[in-house]
Every structure is written in C-alpha cells, then in structure tokens.
C-alpha cells in the first residue's frame, strides 16, 4: 500500500460535493480519535490478504448455510401465511 500524504487527502476532500462534507467530517473526526494501535475488526479484516479474506468469507458462508438448513422448518412457520393489508 502506498503512502498517502495529508495533501492528497486534502485534495480529495476539496473535490467532494458540499452535501457529502458532513459525512467526510464525521469519518475523519472518528478516525482522528480512534486508537490507532488496535484496529477495529473491520479494519483488521481489510488489512488481510485478499486470499485470506476470501477463505474466511467462504467459511462463514458454509456456517450460515448449515444454520439456515437447521432452522428451515422454523423459519417457514413464521414466514408462511397471508400478507395482511391495513
């Protein structure tokens, strides 16, 4: 990953539409107060190599598939029925 400079970030922010400035501000404010020594789970995940992320997601997909297969009859019971219009 290349080194990003303050001027590059500033240039990018200058190109944002005014409507998106509050979003960018909140993001940058959150990042500035975050503990940089311990990345969040999401940041840690994004720092993994692509192959490792794919492996983890495939593993999670298998776990969720097994879960949904186990709860299929229960789910059908509460999802079945008529739609009620009020």
C-alpha positions as CSV (number, residue, x, y, z in Angstrom):
1,X,0.0,0.0,0.0
2,X,1.4,3.4,-1.0
3,X,2.0,6.1,1.5
4,X,-0.8,8.7,1.5
5,X,0.1,12.3,2.3
6,X,-2.0,15.0,4.0
7,X,-2.1,17.0,0.8
8,X,-3.6,14.0,-1.1
9,X,-6.3,13.7,1.5
10,X,-6.9,17.4,1.5
11,X,-7.1,17.5,-2.4
12,X,-9.7,14.6,-2.3
13,X,-11.8,16.4,0.3
14,X,-11.7,19.6,-1.7
15,X,-13.4,17.7,-4.6
16,X,-16.3,16.4,-2.5
17,X,-19.7,17.9,-3.1
18,X,-20.9,20.1,-0.2
19,X,-23.6,17.6,0.7
20,X,-21.0,14.9,1.5
21,X,-18.8,17.1,3.6
22,X,-20.6,16.3,6.9
23,X,-20.1,12.5,6.2
24,X,-16.4,13.1,5.4
25,X,-16.0,15.2,8.5
26,X,-17.6,12.7,10.9
27,X,-15.4,9.9,9.4
28,X,-12.2,11.9,9.7
29,X,-13.2,13.0,13.2
30,X,-13.8,9.4,14.3
31,X,-10.5,8.3,12.7
32,X,-8.6,11.0,14.5
33,X,-9.7,10.0,18.0
34,X,-9.6,6.2,17.4
35,X,-6.9,4.2,19.0
36,X,-4.5,3.6,16.1
37,X,-2.7,0.8,17.9
38,X,-5.7,-1.5,17.8
39,X,-7.6,-1.6,14.5
40,X,-11.3,-2.5,14.6
41,X,-12.4,-5.9,13.4
42,X,-13.4,-4.4,10.1
43,X,-10.0,-2.7,9.7
44,X,-8.2,-5.8,10.6
45,X,-10.2,-7.8,8.1
46,X,-9.4,-5.3,5.3
47,X,-5.7,-5.5,6.2
48,X,-5.7,-9.2,5.5
49,X,-4.6,-10.5,2.1
50,X,-7.4,-11.0,-0.4
51,X,-6.9,-14.8,-0.4
52,X,-7.3,-14.9,3.4
53,X,-10.5,-12.7,3.3
54,X,-12.0,-15.0,0.6
55,X,-11.2,-18.1,2.7
56,X,-12.8,-16.5,5.8
57,X,-15.9,-15.5,3.9
58,X,-16.3,-18.9,2.3
59,X,-16.0,-20.5,5.8
60,X,-18.6,-18.1,7.2
61,X,-20.9,-18.8,4.2
62,X,-20.7,-22.6,4.9
63,X,-21.6,-21.9,8.6
64,X,-24.6,-19.8,7.7
65,X,-25.8,-22.3,5.1
66,X,-25.7,-25.0,7.8
67,X,-27.6,-22.7,10.2
68,X,-30.3,-21.9,7.7
69,X,-30.7,-25.5,6.8
70,X,-31.2,-26.4,10.5
71,X,-33.8,-23.7,11.0
72,X,-35.6,-24.1,7.7
73,X,-38.8,-25.6,9.2
74,X,-39.0,-23.0,12.0
75,X,-38.4,-20.2,9.5
76,X,-41.1,-21.5,7.2
77,X,-43.6,-21.5,10.1
78,X,-43.2,-17.8,10.8
79,X,-42.7,-16.7,7.2
80,X,-45.6,-18.6,5.8
81,X,-49.1,-17.1,5.7
82,X,-51.1,-14.4,4.1
83,X,-50.0,-10.8,3.9
84,X,-52.3,-8.5,5.8
85,X,-53.1,-5.1,4.4
86,X,-54.3,-2.5,6.8
